[in-house]
Amino acid sequence: VQVVESGGGPVQPGGSLRLSCAVSGFTFSAHIMGWQRRVPGKGLETIATVYTSGNASYSDSVKDRFTISRDNAKNTVYLQMTSLKPDDTAIYYCVIDYGVNGRGRGTQVTVAS
């Protein structure tokens, strides 16, 4: 299984970014996909999950600001992030089945003015 995130980088507070995650080597449409993030010195936080149905759930910390989506035809999951805050600075990981079946290497998002 290969999981490759992209789209991270520096952004100013209030800005937006879209992360992408391309996966291969398994039946994408049959698995729950999600995004987790790790802030230095803190634990791993599951922030967004998209189910095989297409329904999604979010942590309170990102609800109403982030949107997760999946394109089963492209084996890709996205995370649209808006109204970014400095507290969103973290390494963002794409995960399969909450990380049980795979996790990417992560992409750094830095929110600073």
C-alpha positions in Angstrom: 0.0 0.0 0.0 1.3 3.5 -0.9 -0.1 6.6 0.6 1.3 10.0 -0.6 0.2 13.3 0.8 0.8 16.6 -1.0 -0.3 20.2 -0.8 1.1 21.3 2.5 3.2 24.4 3.0 3.2 27.8 4.7 0.1 29.9 4.8 -1.0 33.0 6.6 -3.7 33.0 9.3 -7.1 33.1 7.7 -5.9 31.5 4.5 -6.7 28.2 2.9 -4.9 25.1 1.7 -6.0 21.9 0.0 -4.2 18.7 0.9 -4.4 15.7 -1.4 -3.6 12.1 -0.7 -3.1 9.6 -3.5 -3.2 5.9 -2.6 -2.5 2.7 -4.4 -2.2 -0.9 -3.8 -5.6 -1.7 -2.3 -9.3 -1.3 -2.9 -9.7 2.4 -2.1 -13.4 2.5 -2.2 -13.8 -0.2 0.4 -11.9 1.6 3.1 -12.4 4.5 5.5 -10.1 7.3 4.8 -9.0 10.1 7.0 -6.6 12.8 8.1 -4.7 13.0 11.3 -2.3 15.6 12.5 0.5 15.8 14.9 1.6 19.0 16.7 5.2 18.8 18.0 5.2 17.6 21.5 1.6 16.5 21.3 -0.3 13.3 20.3 -1.8 12.3 17.1 -5.3 13.8 16.5 -7.8 12.4 14.1 -9.4 15.5 12.5 -11.5 14.2 9.6 -12.8 10.9 8.4 -14.7 10.1 5.2 -16.6 6.8 5.2 -17.2 4.5 2.3 -20.7 6.0 2.0 -19.1 9.4 1.5 -20.4 10.7 4.8 -17.8 12.6 6.9 -17.1 13.4 10.5 -14.8 16.0 12.0 -13.1 16.8 15.3 -14.4 19.9 17.1 -11.1 21.6 16.4 -11.7 21.7 12.7 -15.4 21.4 12.2 -17.0 24.0 10.0 -13.5 25.0 8.7 -12.2 21.8 7.1 -13.9 19.6 4.5 -12.8 16.0 3.7 -13.8 14.4 0.4 -12.9 11.4 -1.6 -12.7 10.5 -5.3 -13.0 6.8 -5.7 -12.2 7.0 -9.4 -8.9 8.7 -8.7 -8.1 6.8 -5.4 -7.6 10.2 -3.8 -8.8 11.8 -0.7 -8.7 15.6 -0.1 -8.8 17.9 2.8 -9.9 21.5 2.1 -8.8 23.7 4.9 -10.1 27.2 5.4 -9.9 29.9 8.0 -6.6 28.5 9.1 -5.2 29.4 12.5 -1.7 29.1 13.9 -3.0 26.2 16.1 -3.5 24.3 12.9 0.3 24.1 12.4 1.1 20.5 12.3 2.2 17.5 10.2 -0.9 16.2 8.4 -1.1 12.5 7.7 -3.5 10.6 5.4 -4.6 7.4 7.0 -6.5 4.3 6.0 -9.0 2.9 8.5 -7.8 5.3 11.2 -4.2 4.3 10.5 -4.6 0.6 11.1 -4.1 -0.2 7.4 -1.7 2.5 6.4 -0.5 6.0 6.9 1.5 8.4 4.7 4.7 10.1 5.6 2.9 13.4 6.2 2.9 16.9 4.9 3.8 19.9 6.9 1.3 22.8 7.3 2.6 26.0 8.9 0.2 28.8 9.6 2.0 32.0 10.5 2.0 35.6 9.5 
